[in-house]
Amino acid sequence: MKKKEQLKQIIRDFHLRDNFDVKTRLIQPPIDSNKIITLIGVRRCGKTSILYNMINKLSSNIDKTKILYLNFEDERLDLEVDELDLILQSFSELYPEQNLNKCYFFFDEIQNIVGWEKFIRRVYDSISKNIFITGSNSKLLSSEIATSLRGRTLSYEVYPLSFVEYLSFKGIKVDLYSSKSLAYIKNAQEIFLKDGAMPETLFLEEQYRNQTLQEYFNVLLYMDLAERYNITNTVALKFFLKRIIASSTKQISINKIYNELKSAGIKIGKNTLYNFLDYVQNIYLALTLHRYDKSLVNKELGERKIYTIDIGLNNATEFRFSDNIGKSLENAVFLELKRNYSEIFYYREKEGECDFIVNEKNSITQAIQVTYEMSDEDTKNREIKGLVGACKKFNLNHGMIITYDTEEEIIENNITIKLVPFYKWVINCKL
């Protein structure tokens, strides 16, 4: 059978190759959890590299022929869901001595196969507990895992590199007491907030980096959105995506985008635009932040801000905000908080607005503002007022303002406010 022979070749080629040349990420999923490990996130954010790193570790302890790795974006894997069993057949015929129960199965971008979850469930229930999968569609994985793989899986969201990972990838030693190290760190922070942190782009020259990021954008537009969701009005979709990117760190208004499209003579319904917003989140191009409200209904259906998944993607499109480092800084803080906390919100009441509050175990534990600098008196008063208001609301005796390079401590209305540079905040969180 042609497909089976092709599968055998792909599997055998994997076993004959050397270890993968990859750098270690902070996210370290367990290898022997007896759960299906799922990694989800935007395209090109590094999910595959995390799988590679896990495979490298396994290969140093077990025979590599006990490991099966397949990337379902490989055009040679032209399989339908009812043909997925050919994978197991091919593997068993290549290595009849192997006990499949003791083998490890890595399936990359498996969401490309419609109905994949039934196959994975069968493998888990009857063949092996050692299954690792990735996908670039959050709704597909989160919703279908909840129903089809209930109790069988541990899910991990993967984002582009954090600033600490960025420093590590760049080979920059972290020593906050070394003038030389600080100089490298501050320079890296400036580049990080302009170019973003998609792993593949770190060592590219600027012209190739921008071209690569633009290609990412086009793939997200035409493959992950237009093709996957059968969207024919790509003119409206492209305009919508760029407006989303331009609106990063701001409250999103579908009505405003609708009116802009209408003024431009582009016909599209508001409900379709709301669907677009869901799709954008599904593929992790952008994420929303809800306004805090005690009511769950108000919290879910009320106001929300939009943040993009990578600053570099923002600046590689027509709607650049590289000239507004404050927006880049706030976007970077949002992503760092998303990596570390399951529930974050923004807070806005009559006493002002606070960029981020962190909810842990049904209790608000942190209130955080973000601003580039505090030299302007109006900016300083506004940021402090919003932060103090949030601290008073949630009975916090301290708050934080994350800045580009300012560090000091302020006491305001019995609230201790620490101003901390972004690089120091991120690094100290990881020490």
VENVEN-V711585 format. One record per residue. N is the residue number from 0. RES is the residue in one letter. SS is DSSP state (A for helix, B for strand, O for the rest). D_CENTER is the distance of its C-alpha to the mean C-alpha in whole Angstrom. Layout:
N:RES:SS:D_CENTER, N:RES:SS:D_CENTER
//
This chain:
0:M:O:40, 1:K:A:38, 2:K:A:34, 3:K:A:35, 4:E:A:36, 5:Q:A:33, 6:L:A:31, 7:K:A:33, 8:Q:A:33, 9:I:A:29, 10:I:A:29, 11:R:A:32, 12:D:A:31, 13:F:A:28, 14:H:A:30, 15:L:A:32, 16:R:O:29, 17:D:O:29, 18:N:O:26, 19:F:O:23, 20:D:O:22, 21:V:O:19, 22:K:O:18, 23:T:O:17, 24:R:O:13, 25:L:O:13, 26:I:O:12, 27:Q:O:15, 28:P:O:15, 29:P:O:19, 30:I:O:21, 31:D:O:24, 32:S:O:23, 33:N:O:25, 34:K:O:22, 35:I:B:20, 36:I:B:16, 37:T:B:14, 38:L:B:10, 39:I:B:8, 40:G:O:5, 41:V:O:6, 42:R:O:9, 43:R:O:10, 44:C:O:7, 45:G:O:10, 46:K:A:10, 47:T:A:13, 48:S:A:14, 49:I:A:13, 50:L:A:16, 51:Y:A:18, 52:N:A:18, 53:M:A:19, 54:I:A:22, 55:N:A:23, 56:K:A:24, 57:L:A:25, 58:S:A:28, 59:S:O:29, 60:N:O:30, 61:I:O:31, 62:D:O:33, 63:K:A:30, 64:T:A:32, 65:K:A:30, 66:I:B:27, 67:L:B:26, 68:Y:B:23, 69:L:B:22, 70:N:B:20, 71:F:O:20, 72:E:O:20, 73:D:O:23, 74:E:O:25, 75:R:O:28, 76:L:O:26, 77:D:O:28, 78:L:O:28, 79:E:O:29, 80:V:A:28, 81:D:A:31, 82:E:A:31, 83:L:O:29, 84:D:A:31, 85:L:A:32, 86:I:A:30, 87:L:A:31, 88:Q:A:35, 89:S:A:34, 90:F:A:33, 91:S:A:36, 92:E:A:38, 93:L:A:37, 94:Y:O:37, 95:P:O:39, 96:E:O:40, 97:Q:O:36, 98:N:O:36, 99:L:A:33, 100:N:A:32, 101:K:A:32, 102:C:O:29, 103:Y:B:25, 104:F:B:24, 105:F:B:20, 106:F:B:19, 107:D:B:16, 108:E:O:15, 109:I:A:18, 110:Q:A:17, 111:N:A:19, 112:I:O:22, 113:V:O:23, 114:G:O:24, 115:W:A:22, 116:E:A:22, 117:K:A:26, 118:F:A:26, 119:I:A:24, 120:R:A:25, 121:R:A:29, 122:V:A:28, 123:Y:A:27, 124:D:A:30, 125:S:A:32, 126:I:O:31, 127:S:O:29, 128:K:O:26, 129:N:O:24, 130:I:B:22, 131:F:B:18, 132:I:B:16, 133:T:B:13, 134:G:B:12, 135:S:O:10, 136:N:O:11, 137:S:A:10, 138:K:A:13, 139:L:A:15, 140:L:A:14, 141:S:A:14, 142:S:A:17, 143:E:A:19, 144:I:A:18, 145:A:A:20, 146:T:A:23, 147:S:A:23, 148:L:O:22, 149:R:O:23, 150:G:O:24, 151:R:O:23, 152:T:B:19, 153:L:B:16, 154:S:B:13, 155:Y:B:10, 156:E:B:6, 157:V:O:5, 158:Y:O:3, 159:P:O:6, 160:L:O:9, 161:S:O:10, 162:F:A:13, 163:V:A:15, 164:E:A:14, 165:Y:A:15, 166:L:A:18, 167:S:A:19, 168:F:A:18, 169:K:O:20, 170:G:O:23, 171:I:O:23, 172:K:O:25, 173:V:O:24, 174:D:O:27, 175:L:O:27, 176:Y:O:31, 177:S:O:32, 178:S:A:32, 179:K:A:31, 180:S:A:28, 181:L:A:27, 182:A:A:28, 183:Y:A:26, 184:I:A:23, 185:K:A:24, 186:N:A:24, 187:A:A:21, 188:Q:A:19, 189:E:A:21, 190:I:A:19, 191:F:A:16, 192:L:A:16, 193:K:A:18, 194:D:A:16, 195:G:O:12, 196:A:O:11, 197:M:O:10, 198:P:A:12, 199:E:A:15, 200:T:A:16, 201:L:O:17, 202:F:O:20, 203:L:O:21, 204:E:O:24, 205:E:A:23, 206:Q:A:24, 207:Y:A:23, 208:R:A:19, 209:N:A:20, 210:Q:A:21, 211:T:A:18, 212:L:A:15, 213:Q:A:18, 214:E:A:18, 215:Y:A:14, 216:F:A:15, 217:N:A:18, 218:V:A:17, 219:L:A:14, 220:L:A:17, 221:Y:A:20, 222:M:A:18, 223:D:A:15, 224:L:A:17, 225:A:A:21, 226:E:A:21, 227:R:O:19, 228:Y:O:21, 229:N:O:24, 230:I:O:24, 231:T:O:27, 232:N:O:27, 233:T:A:24, 234:V:A:26, 235:A:A:25, 236:L:A:21, 237:K:A:21, 238:F:A:22, 239:F:A:20, 240:L:A:17, 241:K:A:19, 242:R:A:20, 243:I:A:16, 244:I:A:15, 245:A:A:18, 246:S:O:18, 247:S:O:15, 248:T:O:16, 249:K:O:19, 250:Q:B:20, 251:I:O:19, 252:S:O:23, 253:I:A:23, 254:N:A:27, 255:K:A:27, 256:I:A:25, 257:Y:A:27, 258:N:A:30, 259:E:A:29, 260:L:A:29, 261:K:A:32, 262:S:A:34, 263:A:O:32, 264:G:O:34, 265:I:O:31, 266:K:O:32, 267:I:O:29, 268:G:O:29, 269:K:A:27, 270:N:A:26, 271:T:A:24, 272:L:A:22, 273:Y:A:21, 274:N:A:20, 275:F:A:18, 276:L:A:16, 277:D:A:15, 278:Y:A:15, 279:V:A:12, 280:Q:A:10, 281:N:A:11, 282:I:O:9, 283:Y:O:6, 284:L:O:8, 285:A:B:9, 286:L:B:9, 287:T:B:12, 288:L:B:14, 289:H:B:17, 290:R:B:20, 291:Y:O:22, 292:D:O:25, 293:K:O:27, 294:S:O:27, 295:L:A:25, 296:V:A:26, 297:N:A:25, 298:K:A:22, 299:E:A:21, 300:L:A:23, 301:G:O:23, 302:E:O:22, 303:R:B:18, 304:K:B:16, 305:I:B:14, 306:Y:B:11, 307:T:B:9, 308:I:O:6, 309:D:O:8, 310:I:A:12, 311:G:A:13, 312:L:A:13, 313:N:A:15, 314:N:A:17, 315:A:A:18, 316:T:O:19, 317:E:O:22, 318:F:O:21, 319:R:O:20, 320:F:O:20, 321:S:O:20, 322:D:O:24, 323:N:O:22, 324:I:A:21, 325:G:A:21, 326:K:A:18, 327:S:A:16, 328:L:A:16, 329:E:A:16, 330:N:A:12, 331:A:A:12, 332:V:A:13, 333:F:A:11, 334:L:A:8, 335:E:A:10, 336:L:A:11, 337:K:A:8, 338:R:A:8, 339:N:A:12, 340:Y:O:13, 341:S:O:13, 342:E:O:15, 343:I:B:15, 344:F:B:17, 345:Y:B:19, 346:Y:B:23, 347:R:B:26, 348:E:B:29, 349:K:O:33, 350:E:O:32, 351:G:B:29, 352:E:B:26, 353:C:B:23, 354:D:B:20, 355:F:B:18, 356:I:B:20, 357:V:B:18, 358:N:B:20, 359:E:B:20, 360:K:O:23, 361:N:O:24, 362:S:B:25, 363:I:B:24, 364:T:B:23, 365:Q:B:22, 366:A:B:22, 367:I:B:21, 368:Q:B:22, 369:V:B:20, 370:T:O:23, 371:Y:O:24, 372:E:O:27, 373:M:O:30, 374:S:O:33, 375:D:O:33, 376:E:A:35, 377:D:A:34, 378:T:A:30, 379:K:A:31, 380:N:A:33, 381:R:A:30, 382:E:A:28, 383:I:A:30, 384:K:A:31, 385:G:A:28, 386:L:A:27, 387:V:A:30, 388:G:A:30, 389:A:A:27, 390:C:A:29, 391:K:A:32, 392:K:A:31, 393:F:O:29, 394:N:O:31, 395:L:O:29, 396:N:O:32, 397:H:B:29, 398:G:B:26, 399:M:B:24, 400:I:B:24, 401:I:B:21, 402:T:B:23, 403:Y:O:23, 404:D:O:26, 405:T:O:28, 406:E:O:29, 407:E:B:31, 408:E:B:32, 409:I:B:34, 410:I:B:36, 411:E:B:36, 412:N:O:37, 413:N:O:37, 414:I:B:33, 415:T:B:32, 416:I:B:30, 417:K:B:28, 418:L:B:27, 419:V:B:24, 420:P:B:23, 421:F:A:19, 422:Y:A:20, 423:K:A:22, 424:W:A:20, 425:V:A:17, 426:I:A:19, 427:N:A:21, 428:C:A:19, 429:K:A:18, 430:L:O:22
//
